[in-house]
Each structure stands twice: as structure tokens, then as C-alpha cells.
Amino acid sequence: MGKNFDGIDARMAEWLREQHVFFVATAPLAAEGHVNLSPKGLDSLAILGPRELAYLDLAGSGAETIAHLRENGRITLMFCAFEGPPKIVRFYGRGRAVEPQDAEFAALRAMFASPVTARSVVRIDVERIADSCGYGVPLMNFAAERTQLTEWAQRKGPEGVRAYQLQHNQKSLDGLPALRWPEQGAT
């Protein structure tokens, strides 16, 4: 039977940090819009408080999450135990993309060691935390982080990554506005 939690305690924080991947889900308000579900890895999670999370939003082929957050703020993060005892934990809340031109970006960005240029840090105010059994989640062994994104970003350099984002991350699949920083670079 699933359980609800008041906040992220030390035990849950430790478990979250042990997970190598988590999933982010968002959706537009329009019924015909595309629901988005994205995996996140590369040690991109920060626990800001008992009901606050953030993750480093790296370059990607689309910007659905940013667009959906700009439109309605709804977001769910899901963590699954692929090693050890079965467990799933979901965080339901309201999020926003903090972009490089925003006052709090530098302080949030400094929480992450990734050398890859970030287009934003997604900050989540958690409204509900719930777990479930995870009995259907397969056991898998972690081999290593993939290096392709870091290598791609290093080849492109900060200006090349910025140019890519300006070309591919200005609107969602449904035409919603996404990134709003065309005049500034990212770090």
C-alpha cells in the first residue's frame, strides 16, 4: 500500500541521491497537446528543502518541460529503484524554469558539478510526495553515466550550445513558448 509523506527526510534524501535516473512529466493545458515524459540523469538533482527540489536542465532536442511550466507550472518527478528493494516515489508540484538571466540562476547552478552548459534550473515546490511498491520495476545494474551529452557540448562550446538551443528550444511541439533568453548566454 502506498504512503504519503510530509516532506523529504534524511532517509528519503539518501535514497534519492542513490538513484541514477529519474523521470519528469509535464503536460500543456490543451487536451490535444502532447504530454511530455523525460528521463534525467548525470547527477542533476538537488534537494533544496523538505518540500523543494531542483534539477539541472541540460541541452535537449526539445523544450517541452520549460514550455509546459511557463504555461501552467504542473510537474511530476518519479524515481524508481532499479537496484535494491523495490520502490517508486513521486513528487507532485509546481515548477518553474530559472533561466540564466534570472537573479537566482547563478546560486542554483552552482549546486551542480556538471560542466555542460545549462539552459535552466527547474525548481519545484512539492505539494505531494507518495510512494508505491515498485514490484513491477525490473532489477538492473548501473554501469556508467553516458558521456555523449558532455562530449557534444564540449565540441560545440558554450556559443554552439546556445545557437542550438536558440534554433531548437524556443517553442514546444505544440507551439508554446519555451526558452526566453535569446539575447543572453547560458552557463
C-alpha positions in Angstrom: 0.0 0.0 0.0 1.3 3.4 -0.9 2.2 6.0 1.7 2.1 9.9 1.6 5.0 11.8 3.2 5.0 15.3 4.8 8.5 16.0 3.4 11.9 14.7 2.3 13.6 13.4 5.4 17.3 12.3 5.7 16.5 8.7 4.8 14.5 9.7 1.7 17.2 12.2 0.7 19.8 9.5 0.8 17.7 7.1 -1.3 17.0 9.9 -3.9 20.8 10.6 -4.2 21.4 6.8 -4.8 19.1 6.8 -7.9 20.9 7.2 -11.2 17.9 8.3 -13.2 14.5 9.9 -12.5 11.7 10.9 -14.8 9.9 14.3 -15.3 6.4 14.5 -16.6 4.5 17.7 -17.7 1.6 18.5 -19.9 0.0 21.5 -21.6 -3.4 22.7 -20.7 -4.8 21.9 -24.2 -6.4 18.4 -24.3 -4.9 17.7 -27.7 -1.4 18.8 -26.5 1.5 16.5 -26.1 2.2 15.0 -22.7 6.0 15.0 -22.1 8.0 12.4 -20.1 11.7 12.8 -19.9 14.5 10.8 -18.2 17.1 12.8 -16.3 20.5 11.6 -15.1 24.0 12.8 -14.9 23.7 13.6 -11.2 21.3 16.5 -12.0 19.2 16.6 -8.8 19.4 18.9 -5.8 17.3 18.7 -2.7 16.7 22.3 -1.6 14.4 21.6 1.4 11.8 19.1 2.8 9.4 20.2 0.0 11.7 21.7 -2.6 13.7 20.1 -5.4 15.7 21.4 -8.3 17.3 19.7 -11.3 19.8 20.9 -13.9 18.0 21.3 -17.2 20.6 20.5 -19.9 20.5 20.9 -23.7 18.0 18.7 -25.4 16.2 18.2 -28.6 13.0 19.8 -27.3 11.9 22.2 -24.5 8.6 20.7 -23.6 9.1 20.9 -19.9 10.0 24.6 -19.9 7.1 25.4 -22.2 4.6 23.5 -20.0 5.9 25.1 -16.8 5.6 28.5 -18.3 2.0 27.8 -19.3 0.7 26.0 -16.1 3.5 25.0 -13.7 2.4 21.4 -13.2 5.1 18.9 -12.9 5.7 15.3 -11.5 9.0 13.7 -10.8 9.2 9.9 -10.4 12.1 7.9 -9.0 12.3 4.1 -9.3 14.7 1.8 -7.5 16.3 -0.3 -10.2 18.7 -1.8 -7.6 17.9 -2.9 -4.1 14.5 -3.2 -2.6 11.6 -2.2 -4.9 10.3 1.3 -4.5 8.8 4.2 -6.5 8.5 7.7 -5.2 6.6 10.5 -7.0 6.8 14.2 -6.3 3.8 16.3 -7.5 4.1 20.0 -7.5 4.5 23.3 -9.2 7.7 24.1 -11.0 9.4 26.9 -12.9 12.4 27.2 -15.1 15.0 29.5 -13.7 17.0 30.8 -16.7 20.5 32.4 -16.9 19.1 35.9 -16.8 17.1 35.3 -13.6 18.6 36.6 -10.4 18.7 33.2 -8.6 20.2 31.2 -11.5 23.9 31.6 -10.5 23.3 30.3 -7.0 21.2 27.4 -8.2 23.6 26.5 -11.0 26.5 26.4 -8.5 24.8 23.4 -6.8 25.6 21.2 -9.8 29.0 19.9 -10.8 28.1 19.3 -14.5 30.4 21.1 -16.9 27.7 21.0 -19.6 26.0 24.4 -20.5 22.6 24.5 -18.8 19.6 26.2 -20.3 17.9 26.4 -17.0 17.5 25.0 -13.5 14.0 23.7 -12.9 12.8 24.5 -9.3 9.9 22.5 -7.9 7.7 23.4 -4.9 6.5 19.9 -3.9 2.8 19.7 -3.0 2.5 15.9 -2.6 5.0 13.1 -2.0 3.8 9.5 -2.4 5.5 6.1 -2.7 4.3 2.8 -4.2 5.6 -0.7 -4.2 7.7 -0.8 -7.4 7.3 -4.6 -7.7 7.0 -4.4 -11.5 10.2 -2.4 -11.9 13.0 -4.6 -13.2 16.3 -5.0 -11.4 19.1 -3.5 -13.4 22.7 -2.8 -12.6 24.2 0.6 -13.2 27.2 0.5 -15.5 28.2 4.2 -16.0 26.9 7.6 -16.9 26.8 8.2 -20.7 29.3 10.7 -21.9 27.8 11.8 -25.2 26.0 14.9 -24.0 29.1 16.2 -22.3 31.3 15.4 -25.3 28.7 17.0 -27.7 28.6 20.2 -25.5 32.4 20.4 -25.3 32.7 20.1 -29.1 30.1 22.8 -29.7 31.4 25.1 -26.9 29.1 27.5 -25.0 28.2 29.6 -28.1 27.5 26.5 -30.2 25.2 25.1 -27.5 23.5 28.4 -27.2 23.0 28.5 -31.0 21.5 25.0 -30.9 19.1 26.0 -28.1 18.0 29.1 -30.0 17.3 27.0 -33.0 15.6 24.0 -31.3 14.3 25.2 -27.9 12.3 28.3 -28.5 8.9 26.5 -28.8 7.3 23.3 -27.7 5.9 20.7 -30.1 2.5 22.4 -29.6 3.9 25.8 -30.4 4.0 27.1 -26.7 6.9 29.5 -25.9 9.8 27.8 -24.1 13.2 29.5 -23.6 13.0 33.3 -23.2 16.7 34.2 -23.2 17.7 34.7 -26.8 19.8 37.8 -26.0 21.9 36.1 -23.3 24.2 33.1 -23.0 23.9 30.2 -20.5 26.4 28.6 -18.2 
